[in-house]
Amino acid sequence: MLKFAKAALLLFWLLALANLAWPFAGAYLGWIALTLLLVHGLEIALLHRRLSRRPQPWRERLLVLLFGVLHLRGMAA
């Protein structure tokens, strides 16, 4: 189930990027993507210490930026 949710979120990001180049969903998709990006950025800021202890912290931050809580659920505590 987690892989399906990550795939759906990745599809959302791809659609949001495509919407920047060829607007097809109006401004709504852009505002939703911006809001989600801000929320995921806040997650990175709040979990900075935990992510810094990981072997590749830059990779973990990127994955949290893309998948948010879905990636955090898959991480070992």
PDB file of N, CA, C and O in Angstrom:
ATOM      1  N   MET A   1       0.813  -1.196   0.000  1.00  0.00           N
ATOM      2  CA  MET A   1       0.000   0.000   0.000  1.00  0.00           C
ATOM      3  C   MET A   1       0.862   1.269   0.000  1.00  0.00           C
ATOM      4  O   MET A   1       0.515   2.272  -0.623  1.00  0.00           O
ATOM      5  N   LEU A   2       1.994   1.202   0.713  1.00  0.00           N
ATOM      6  CA  LEU A   2       2.876   2.363   0.787  1.00  0.00           C
ATOM      7  C   LEU A   2       3.492   2.656  -0.578  1.00  0.00           C
ATOM      8  O   LEU A   2       3.644   3.819  -0.953  1.00  0.00           O
ATOM      9  N   LYS A   3       3.847   1.610  -1.320  1.00  0.00           N
ATOM     10  CA  LYS A   3       4.419   1.817  -2.652  1.00  0.00           C
ATOM     11  C   LYS A   3       3.394   2.431  -3.593  1.00  0.00           C
ATOM     12  O   LYS A   3       3.740   3.265  -4.429  1.00  0.00           O
ATOM     13  N   PHE A   4       2.140   2.026  -3.467  1.00  0.00           N
ATOM     14  CA  PHE A   4       1.088   2.597  -4.309  1.00  0.00           C
ATOM     15  C   PHE A   4       0.905   4.083  -4.007  1.00  0.00           C
ATOM     16  O   PHE A   4       0.751   4.893  -4.922  1.00  0.00           O
ATOM     17  N   ALA A   5       0.922   4.437  -2.727  1.00  0.00           N
ATOM     18  CA  ALA A   5       0.763   5.837  -2.337  1.00  0.00           C
ATOM     19  C   ALA A   5       1.940   6.675  -2.831  1.00  0.00           C
ATOM     20  O   ALA A   5       1.752   7.804  -3.286  1.00  0.00           O
ATOM     21  N   LYS A   6       3.154   6.124  -2.744  1.00  0.00           N
ATOM     22  CA  LYS A   6       4.329   6.848  -3.244  1.00  0.00           C
ATOM     23  C   LYS A   6       4.254   7.020  -4.758  1.00  0.00           C
ATOM     24  O   LYS A   6       4.610   8.075  -5.283  1.00  0.00           O
ATOM     25  N   ALA A   7       3.793   5.991  -5.458  1.00  0.00           N
ATOM     26  CA  ALA A   7       3.656   6.092  -6.912  1.00  0.00           C
ATOM     27  C   ALA A   7       2.618   7.145  -7.287  1.00  0.00           C
ATOM     28  O   ALA A   7       2.811   7.897  -8.242  1.00  0.00           O
ATOM     29  N   ALA A   8       1.523   7.200  -6.542  1.00  0.00           N
ATOM     30  CA  ALA A   8       0.487   8.199  -6.801  1.00  0.00           C
ATOM     31  C   ALA A   8       1.022   9.609  -6.548  1.00  0.00           C
ATOM     32  O   ALA A   8       0.727  10.530  -7.310  1.00  0.00           O
ATOM     33  N   LEU A   9       1.796   9.778  -5.495  1.00  0.00           N
ATOM     34  CA  LEU A   9       2.366  11.095  -5.195  1.00  0.00           C
ATOM     35  C   LEU A   9       3.404  11.494  -6.234  1.00  0.00           C
ATOM     36  O   LEU A   9       3.490  12.664  -6.607  1.00  0.00           O
ATOM     37  N   LEU A  10       4.188  10.539  -6.702  1.00  0.00           N
ATOM     38  CA  LEU A  10       5.143  10.825  -7.768  1.00  0.00           C
ATOM     39  C   LEU A  10       4.426  11.241  -9.041  1.00  0.00           C
ATOM     40  O   LEU A  10       4.873  12.151  -9.739  1.00  0.00           O
ATOM     41  N   LEU A  11       3.329  10.588  -9.344  1.00  0.00           N
ATOM     42  CA  LEU A  11       2.511  10.974 -10.497  1.00  0.00           C
ATOM     43  C   LEU A  11       1.975  12.395 -10.325  1.00  0.00           C
ATOM     44  O   LEU A  11       1.941  13.167 -11.283  1.00  0.00           O
ATOM     45  N   PHE A  12       1.560  12.738  -9.116  1.00  0.00           N
ATOM     46  CA  PHE A  12       1.088  14.095  -8.848  1.00  0.00           C
ATOM     47  C   PHE A  12       2.185  15.113  -9.143  1.00  0.00           C
ATOM     48  O   PHE A  12       1.932  16.132  -9.784  1.00  0.00           O
ATOM     49  N   TRP A  13       3.425  14.835  -8.667  1.00  0.00           N
ATOM     50  CA  TRP A  13       4.523  15.773  -8.905  1.00  0.00           C
ATOM     51  C   TRP A  13       4.828  15.905 -10.393  1.00  0.00           C
ATOM     52  O   TRP A  13       5.129  16.998 -10.872  1.00  0.00           O
ATOM     53  N   LEU A  14       4.751  14.806 -11.118  1.00  0.00           N
ATOM     54  CA  LEU A  14       4.980  14.865 -12.562  1.00  0.00           C
ATOM     55  C   LEU A  14       3.900  15.688 -13.256  1.00  0.00           C
ATOM     56  O   LEU A  14       4.194  16.464 -14.165  1.00  0.00           O
ATOM     57  N   LEU A  15       2.656  15.520 -12.830  1.00  0.00           N
ATOM     58  CA  LEU A  15       1.574  16.326 -13.394  1.00  0.00           C
ATOM     59  C   LEU A  15       1.738  17.808 -13.047  1.00  0.00           C
ATOM     60  O   LEU A  15       1.457  18.680 -13.869  1.00  0.00           O
ATOM     61  N   ALA A  16       2.194  18.079 -11.830  1.00  0.00           N
ATOM     62  CA  ALA A  16       2.413  19.471 -11.426  1.00  0.00           C
ATOM     63  C   ALA A  16       3.515  20.112 -12.263  1.00  0.00           C
ATOM     64  O   ALA A  16       3.399  21.271 -12.661  1.00  0.00           O
ATOM     65  N   LEU A  17       4.579  19.363 -12.529  1.00  0.00           N
ATOM     66  CA  LEU A  17       5.651  19.888 -13.380  1.00  0.00           C
ATOM     67  C   LEU A  17       5.167  20.097 -14.810  1.00  0.00           C
ATOM     68  O   LEU A  17       5.484  21.110 -15.435  1.00  0.00           O
ATOM     69  N   ALA A  18       4.405  19.148 -15.325  1.00  0.00           N
ATOM     70  CA  ALA A  18       3.861  19.286 -16.675  1.00  0.00           C
ATOM     71  C   ALA A  18       2.912  20.472 -16.750  1.00  0.00           C
ATOM     72  O   ALA A  18       2.841  21.150 -17.775  1.00  0.00           O
ATOM     73  N   ASN A  19       2.182  20.725 -15.669  1.00  0.00           N
ATOM     74  CA  ASN A  19       1.253  21.849 -15.637  1.00  0.00           C
ATOM     75  C   ASN A  19       1.984  23.190 -15.691  1.00  0.00           C
ATOM     76  O   ASN A  19       1.429  24.184 -16.160  1.00  0.00           O
ATOM     77  N   LEU A  20       3.221  23.219 -15.212  1.00  0.00           N
ATOM     78  CA  LEU A  20       4.005  24.450 -15.314  1.00  0.00           C
ATOM     79  C   LEU A  20       4.350  24.756 -16.772  1.00  0.00           C
ATOM     80  O   LEU A  20       4.307  25.910 -17.199  1.00  0.00           O
ATOM     81  N   ALA A  21       4.689  23.720 -17.522  1.00  0.00           N
ATOM     82  CA  ALA A  21       5.079  23.907 -18.921  1.00  0.00           C
ATOM     83  C   ALA A  21       3.864  24.104 -19.834  1.00  0.00           C
ATOM     84  O   ALA A  21       3.847  24.995 -20.684  1.00  0.00           O
ATOM     85  N   TRP A  22       2.862  23.264 -19.641  1.00  0.00           N
ATOM     86  CA  TRP A  22       1.647  23.318 -20.469  1.00  0.00           C
ATOM     87  C   TRP A  22       0.438  23.361 -19.554  1.00  0.00           C
ATOM     88  O   TRP A  22      -0.090  22.310 -19.189  1.00  0.00           O
ATOM     89  N   PRO A  23      -0.015  24.548 -19.172  1.00  0.00           N
ATOM     90  CA  PRO A  23      -1.127  24.652 -18.221  1.00  0.00           C
ATOM     91  C   PRO A  23      -2.391  23.956 -18.744  1.00  0.00           C
ATOM     92  O   PRO A  23      -2.917  24.286 -19.807  1.00  0.00           O
ATOM     93  N   PHE A  24      -2.847  22.993 -17.963  1.00  0.00           N
ATOM     94  CA  PHE A  24      -4.065  22.273 -18.327  1.00  0.00           C
ATOM     95  C   PHE A  24      -5.028  22.165 -17.156  1.00  0.00           C
ATOM     96  O   PHE A  24      -6.193  21.819 -17.348  1.00  0.00           O
ATOM     97  N   ALA A  25      -4.562  22.455 -15.947  1.00  0.00           N
ATOM     98  CA  ALA A  25      -5.422  22.322 -14.775  1.00  0.00           C
ATOM     99  C   ALA A  25      -5.648  23.663 -14.088  1.00  0.00           C
ATOM    100  O   ALA A  25      -6.104  23.707 -12.945  1.00  0.00           O
ATOM    101  N   GLY A  26      -5.337  24.740 -14.769  1.00  0.00           N
ATOM    102  CA  GLY A  26      -5.515  26.044 -14.155  1.00  0.00           C
ATOM    103  C   GLY A  26      -4.517  26.265 -13.031  1.00  0.00           C
ATOM    104  O   GLY A  26      -3.486  25.596 -12.952  1.00  0.00           O
ATOM    105  N   ALA A  27      -4.840  27.204 -12.175  1.00  0.00           N
ATOM    106  CA  ALA A  27      -3.936  27.550 -11.081  1.00  0.00           C
ATOM    107  C   ALA A  27      -4.080  26.614  -9.886  1.00  0.00           C
ATOM    108  O   ALA A  27      -3.226  26.609  -9.000  1.00  0.00           O
ATOM    109  N   TYR A  28      -5.143  25.829  -9.852  1.00  0.00           N
ATOM    110  CA  TYR A  28      -5.388  24.989  -8.689  1.00  0.00           C
ATOM    111  C   TYR A  28      -4.278  23.980  -8.442  1.00  0.00           C
ATOM    112  O   TYR A  28      -3.834  23.820  -7.305  1.00  0.00           O
ATOM    113  N   LEU A  29      -3.831  23.308  -9.467  1.00  0.00           N
ATOM    114  CA  LEU A  29      -2.787  22.305  -9.309  1.00  0.00           C
ATOM    115  C   LEU A  29      -1.489  22.952  -8.833  1.00  0.00           C
ATOM    116  O   LEU A  29      -0.771  22.376  -8.016  1.00  0.00           O
ATOM    117  N   GLY A  30      -1.193  24.124  -9.331  1.00  0.00           N
ATOM    118  CA  GLY A  30       0.009  24.838  -8.895  1.00  0.00           C
ATOM    119  C   GLY A  30      -0.059  25.231  -7.433  1.00  0.00           C
ATOM    120  O   GLY A  30       0.931  25.107  -6.712  1.00  0.00           O
ATOM    121  N   TRP A  31      -1.212  25.705  -6.985  1.00  0.00           N
ATOM    122  CA  TRP A  31      -1.370  26.089  -5.578  1.00  0.00           C
ATOM    123  C   TRP A  31      -1.314  24.874  -4.661  1.00  0.00           C
ATOM    124  O   TRP A  31      -0.755  24.944  -3.567  1.00  0.00           O
ATOM    125  N   ILE A  32      -1.887  23.773  -5.099  1.00  0.00           N
ATOM    126  CA  ILE A  32      -1.833  22.544  -4.297  1.00  0.00           C
ATOM    127  C   ILE A  32      -0.391  22.054  -4.199  1.00  0.00           C
ATOM    128  O   ILE A  32       0.060  21.660  -3.124  1.00  0.00           O
ATOM    129  N   ALA A  33       0.325  22.077  -5.308  1.00  0.00           N
ATOM    130  CA  ALA A  33       1.721  21.636  -5.317  1.00  0.00           C
ATOM    131  C   ALA A  33       2.578  22.539  -4.423  1.00  0.00           C
ATOM    132  O   ALA A  33       3.430  22.047  -3.683  1.00  0.00           O
ATOM    133  N   LEU A  34       2.360  23.836  -4.488  1.00  0.00           N
ATOM    134  CA  LEU A  34       3.121  24.759  -3.647  1.00  0.00           C
ATOM    135  C   LEU A  34       2.837  24.517  -2.172  1.00  0.00           C
ATOM    136  O   LEU A  34       3.757  24.530  -1.354  1.00  0.00           O
ATOM    137  N   THR A  35       1.583  24.298  -1.828  1.00  0.00           N
ATOM    138  CA  THR A  35       1.219  24.020  -0.445  1.00  0.00           C
ATOM    139  C   THR A  35       1.861  22.727   0.039  1.00  0.00           C
ATOM    140  O   THR A  35       2.383  22.669   1.152  1.00  0.00           O
ATOM    141  N   LEU A  36       1.826  21.698  -0.788  1.00  0.00           N
ATOM    142  CA  LEU A  36       2.422  20.421  -0.421  1.00  0.00           C
ATOM    143  C   LEU A  36       3.935  20.555  -0.284  1.00  0.00           C
ATOM    144  O   LEU A  36       4.531  19.946   0.604  1.00  0.00           O
ATOM    145  N   LEU A  37       4.550  21.334  -1.142  1.00  0.00           N
ATOM    146  CA  LEU A  37       5.990  21.577  -1.058  1.00  0.00           C
ATOM    147  C   LEU A  37       6.342  22.292   0.248  1.00  0.00           C
ATOM    148  O   LEU A  37       7.343  21.960   0.884  1.00  0.00           O
ATOM    149  N   LEU A  38       5.540  23.254   0.644  1.00  0.00           N
ATOM    150  CA  LEU A  38       5.777  23.965   1.905  1.00  0.00           C
ATOM    151  C   LEU A  38       5.611  23.040   3.113  1.00  0.00           C
ATOM    152  O   LEU A  38       6.394  23.110   4.060  1.00  0.00           O
ATOM    153  N   VAL A  39       4.607  22.186   3.081  1.00  0.00           N
ATOM    154  CA  VAL A  39       4.381  21.249   4.187  1.00  0.00           C
ATOM    155  C   VAL A  39       5.547  20.267   4.291  1.00  0.00           C
ATOM    156  O   VAL A  39       6.025  19.983   5.389  1.00  0.00           O
ATOM    157  N   HIS A  40       5.997  19.757   3.167  1.00  0.00           N
ATOM    158  CA  HIS A  40       7.123  18.828   3.191  1.00  0.00           C
ATOM    159  C   HIS A  40       8.406  19.537   3.624  1.00  0.00           C
ATOM    160  O   HIS A  40       9.243  18.937   4.300  1.00  0.00           O
ATOM    161  N   GLY A  41       8.569  20.793   3.247  1.00  0.00           N
ATOM    162  CA  GLY A  41       9.715  21.568   3.719  1.00  0.00           C
ATOM    163  C   GLY A  41       9.676  21.761   5.224  1.00  0.00           C
ATOM    164  O   GLY A  41      10.712  21.715   5.887  1.00  0.00           O
ATOM    165  N   LEU A  42       8.488  21.976   5.763  1.00  0.00           N
ATOM    166  CA  LEU A  42       8.328  22.090   7.212  1.00  0.00           C
ATOM    167  C   LEU A  42       8.674  20.771   7.899  1.00  0.00           C
ATOM    168  O   LEU A  42       9.281  20.770   8.971  1.00  0.00           O
ATOM    169  N   GLU A  43       8.294  19.655   7.290  1.00  0.00           N
ATOM    170  CA  GLU A  43       8.664  18.347   7.840  1.00  0.00           C
ATOM    171  C   GLU A  43      10.181  18.188   7.892  1.00  0.00           C
ATOM    172  O   GLU A  43      10.719  17.678   8.874  1.00  0.00           O
ATOM    173  N   ILE A  44      10.861  18.618   6.852  1.00  0.00           N
ATOM    174  CA  ILE A  44      12.328  18.538   6.825  1.00  0.00           C
ATOM    175  C   ILE A  44      12.923  19.392   7.940  1.00  0.00           C
ATOM    176  O   ILE A  44      13.856  18.967   8.622  1.00  0.00           O
ATOM    177  N   ALA A  45      12.389  20.585   8.122  1.00  0.00           N
ATOM    178  CA  ALA A  45      12.900  21.478   9.165  1.00  0.00           C
ATOM    179  C   ALA A  45      12.667  20.892  10.558  1.00  0.00           C
ATOM    180  O   ALA A  45      13.544  20.966  11.419  1.00  0.00           O
ATOM    181  N   LEU A  46      11.494  20.314  10.778  1.00  0.00           N
ATOM    182  CA  LEU A  46      11.180  19.753  12.091  1.00  0.00           C
ATOM    183  C   LEU A  46      11.975  18.479  12.383  1.00  0.00           C
ATOM    184  O   LEU A  46      12.263  18.188  13.544  1.00  0.00           O
ATOM    185  N   LEU A  47      12.325  17.735  11.368  1.00  0.00           N
ATOM    186  CA  LEU A  47      13.021  16.466  11.552  1.00  0.00           C
ATOM    187  C   LEU A  47      14.494  16.550  11.139  1.00  0.00           C
ATOM    188  O   LEU A  47      15.114  15.539  10.809  1.00  0.00           O
ATOM    189  N   HIS A  48      15.038  17.755  11.164  1.00  0.00           N
ATOM    190  CA  HIS A  48      16.421  17.978  10.720  1.00  0.00           C
ATOM    191  C   HIS A  48      17.413  17.073  11.446  1.00  0.00           C
ATOM    192  O   HIS A  48      18.273  16.460  10.814  1.00  0.00           O
ATOM    193  N   ARG A  49      17.297  16.990  12.749  1.00  0.00           N
ATOM    194  CA  ARG A  49      18.249  16.213  13.536  1.00  0.00           C
ATOM    195  C   ARG A  49      18.166  14.716  13.185  1.00  0.00           C
ATOM    196  O   ARG A  49      19.191  14.048  13.041  1.00  0.00           O
ATOM    197  N   ARG A  50      16.963  14.212  13.054  1.00  0.00           N
ATOM    198  CA  ARG A  50      16.773  12.795  12.718  1.00  0.00           C
ATOM    199  C   ARG A  50      17.316  12.490  11.312  1.00  0.00           C
ATOM    200  O   ARG A  50      17.950  11.457  11.096  1.00  0.00           O
ATOM    201  N   LEU A  51      17.062  13.389  10.373  1.00  0.00           N
ATOM    202  CA  LEU A  51      17.528  13.167   9.011  1.00  0.00           C
ATOM    203  C   LEU A  51      19.040  13.308   8.896  1.00  0.00           C
ATOM    204  O   LEU A  51      19.659  12.652   8.057  1.00  0.00           O
ATOM    205  N   SER A  52      19.639  14.147   9.720  1.00  0.00           N
ATOM    206  CA  SER A  52      21.090  14.347   9.681  1.00  0.00           C
ATOM    207  C   SER A  52      21.852  13.121  10.153  1.00  0.00           C
ATOM    208  O   SER A  52      23.009  12.937   9.776  1.00  0.00           O
ATOM    209  N   ARG A  53      21.232  12.279  10.968  1.00  0.00           N
ATOM    210  CA  ARG A  53      21.889  11.075  11.470  1.00  0.00           C
ATOM    211  C   ARG A  53      21.858   9.925  10.466  1.00  0.00           C
ATOM    212  O   ARG A  53      22.495   8.897  10.699  1.00  0.00           O
ATOM    213  N   ARG A  54      21.147  10.070   9.376  1.00  0.00           N
ATOM    214  CA  ARG A  54      21.049   9.015   8.365  1.00  0.00           C
ATOM    215  C   ARG A  54      22.340   8.968   7.547  1.00  0.00           C
ATOM    216  O   ARG A  54      23.063   9.963   7.489  1.00  0.00           O
ATOM    217  N   PRO A  55      22.644   7.825   6.912  1.00  0.00           N
ATOM    218  CA  PRO A  55      23.889   7.705   6.131  1.00  0.00           C
ATOM    219  C   PRO A  55      23.999   8.716   4.991  1.00  0.00           C
ATOM    220  O   PRO A  55      25.087   9.236   4.740  1.00  0.00           O
ATOM    221  N   GLN A  56      22.913   9.002   4.306  1.00  0.00           N
ATOM    222  CA  GLN A  56      22.921   9.987   3.218  1.00  0.00           C
ATOM    223  C   GLN A  56      21.829  11.024   3.500  1.00  0.00           C
ATOM    224  O   GLN A  56      20.727  10.923   2.960  1.00  0.00           O
ATOM    225  N   PRO A  57      22.125  12.009   4.335  1.00  0.00           N
ATOM    226  CA  PRO A  57      21.075  12.954   4.747  1.00  0.00           C
ATOM    227  C   PRO A  57      20.484  13.756   3.586  1.00  0.00           C
ATOM    228  O   PRO A  57      19.293  14.066   3.616  1.00  0.00           O
ATOM    229  N   TRP A  58      21.260  14.097   2.582  1.00  0.00           N
ATOM    230  CA  TRP A  58      20.729  14.862   1.453  1.00  0.00           C
ATOM    231  C   TRP A  58      19.701  14.038   0.693  1.00  0.00           C
ATOM    232  O   TRP A  58      18.704  14.578   0.215  1.00  0.00           O
ATOM    233  N   ARG A  59      19.938  12.719   0.577  1.00  0.00           N
ATOM    234  CA  ARG A  59      18.993  11.839  -0.116  1.00  0.00           C
ATOM    235  C   ARG A  59      17.704  11.712   0.689  1.00  0.00           C
ATOM    236  O   ARG A  59      16.610  11.724   0.125  1.00  0.00           O
ATOM    237  N   GLU A  60      17.836  11.590   2.000  1.00  0.00           N
ATOM    238  CA  GLU A  60      16.652  11.479   2.865  1.00  0.00           C
ATOM    239  C   GLU A  60      15.823  12.762   2.791  1.00  0.00           C
ATOM    240  O   GLU A  60      14.594  12.704   2.747  1.00  0.00           O
ATOM    241  N   ARG A  61      16.484  13.910   2.777  1.00  0.00           N
ATOM    242  CA  ARG A  61      15.752  15.180   2.681  1.00  0.00           C
ATOM    243  C   ARG A  61      15.011  15.296   1.354  1.00  0.00           C
ATOM    244  O   ARG A  61      13.876  15.770   1.309  1.00  0.00           O
ATOM    245  N   LEU A  62      15.655  14.863   0.279  1.00  0.00           N
ATOM    246  CA  LEU A  62      15.013  14.892  -1.031  1.00  0.00           C
ATOM    247  C   LEU A  62      13.787  13.982  -1.058  1.00  0.00           C
ATOM    248  O   LEU A  62      12.741  14.359  -1.586  1.00  0.00           O
ATOM    249  N   LEU A  63      13.918  12.788  -0.489  1.00  0.00           N
ATOM    250  CA  LEU A  63      12.790  11.864  -0.471  1.00  0.00           C
ATOM    251  C   LEU A  63      11.654  12.371   0.412  1.00  0.00           C
ATOM    252  O   LEU A  63      10.484  12.159   0.091  1.00  0.00           O
ATOM    253  N   VAL A  64      11.980  13.037   1.519  1.00  0.00           N
ATOM    254  CA  VAL A  64      10.938  13.635   2.358  1.00  0.00           C
ATOM    255  C   VAL A  64      10.280  14.784   1.604  1.00  0.00           C
ATOM    256  O   VAL A  64       9.069  14.981   1.705  1.00  0.00           O
ATOM    257  N   LEU A  65      11.066  15.541   0.853  1.00  0.00           N
ATOM    258  CA  LEU A  65      10.499  16.628   0.067  1.00  0.00           C
ATOM    259  C   LEU A  65       9.511  16.097  -0.970  1.00  0.00           C
ATOM    260  O   LEU A  65       8.485  16.728  -1.225  1.00  0.00           O
ATOM    261  N   LEU A  66       9.808  14.959  -1.560  1.00  0.00           N
ATOM    262  CA  LEU A  66       8.918  14.366  -2.558  1.00  0.00           C
ATOM    263  C   LEU A  66       7.739  13.626  -1.945  1.00  0.00           C
ATOM    264  O   LEU A  66       6.604  13.773  -2.398  1.00  0.00           O
ATOM    265  N   PHE A  67       8.009  12.827  -0.906  1.00  0.00           N
ATOM    266  CA  PHE A  67       6.985  11.922  -0.393  1.00  0.00           C
ATOM    267  C   PHE A  67       6.487  12.245   1.009  1.00  0.00           C
ATOM    268  O   PHE A  67       5.472  11.694   1.436  1.00  0.00           O
ATOM    269  N   GLY A  68       7.167  13.116   1.732  1.00  0.00           N
ATOM    270  CA  GLY A  68       6.711  13.521   3.054  1.00  0.00           C
ATOM    271  C   GLY A  68       6.612  12.380   4.043  1.00  0.00           C
ATOM    272  O   GLY A  68       7.545  11.592   4.199  1.00  0.00           O
ATOM    273  N   VAL A  69       5.481  12.300   4.704  1.00  0.00           N
ATOM    274  CA  VAL A  69       5.244  11.303   5.744  1.00  0.00           C
ATOM    275  C   VAL A  69       5.348   9.883   5.198  1.00  0.00           C
ATOM    276  O   VAL A  69       5.716   8.964   5.929  1.00  0.00           O
ATOM    277  N   LEU A  70       5.031   9.700   3.928  1.00  0.00           N
ATOM    278  CA  LEU A  70       5.120   8.364   3.347  1.00  0.00           C
ATOM    279  C   LEU A  70       6.537   7.828   3.409  1.00  0.00           C
ATOM    280  O   LEU A  70       6.737   6.640   3.662  1.00  0.00           O
ATOM    281  N   HIS A  71       7.520   8.681   3.184  1.00  0.00           N
ATOM    282  CA  HIS A  71       8.908   8.244   3.273  1.00  0.00           C
ATOM    283  C   HIS A  71       9.301   8.027   4.737  1.00  0.00           C
ATOM    284  O   HIS A  71      10.023   7.079   5.045  1.00  0.00           O
ATOM    285  N   LEU A  72       8.843   8.877   5.622  1.00  0.00           N
ATOM    286  CA  LEU A  72       9.186   8.749   7.038  1.00  0.00           C
ATOM    287  C   LEU A  72       8.642   7.459   7.626  1.00  0.00           C
ATOM    288  O   LEU A  72       9.278   6.864   8.496  1.00  0.00           O
ATOM    289  N   ARG A  73       7.481   7.017   7.169  1.00  0.00           N
ATOM    290  CA  ARG A  73       6.908   5.760   7.659  1.00  0.00           C
ATOM    291  C   ARG A  73       7.767   4.572   7.249  1.00  0.00           C
ATOM    292  O   ARG A  73       7.818   3.568   7.959  1.00  0.00           O
ATOM    293  N   GLY A  74       8.438   4.679   6.114  1.00  0.00           N
ATOM    294  CA  GLY A  74       9.269   3.587   5.638  1.00  0.00           C
ATOM    295  C   GLY A  74      10.656   3.546   6.254  1.00  0.00           C
ATOM    296  O   GLY A  74      11.370   2.551   6.126  1.00  0.00           O
ATOM    297  N   MET A  75      11.038   4.629   6.923  1.00  0.00           N
ATOM    298  CA  MET A  75      12.363   4.686   7.552  1.00  0.00           C
ATOM    299  C   MET A  75      12.371   3.893   8.846  1.00  0.00           C
ATOM    300  O   MET A  75      11.374   3.850   9.568  1.00  0.00           O
ATOM    301  N   ALA A  76      13.499   3.268   9.132  1.00  0.00           N
ATOM    302  CA  ALA A  76      13.640   2.576  10.428  1.00  0.00           C
ATOM    303  C   ALA A  76      13.851   3.606  11.513  1.00  0.00           C
ATOM    304  O   ALA A  76      14.543   4.602  11.298  1.00  0.00           O
ATOM    305  N   ALA A  77      13.281   3.387  12.645  1.00  0.00           N
ATOM    306  CA  ALA A  77      13.386   4.333  13.779  1.00  0.00           C
ATOM    307  C   ALA A  77      14.694   4.321  14.415  1.00  0.00           C
ATOM    308  O   ALA A  77      14.921   5.060  15.372  1.00  0.00           O
TER     309      ALA A  77
END
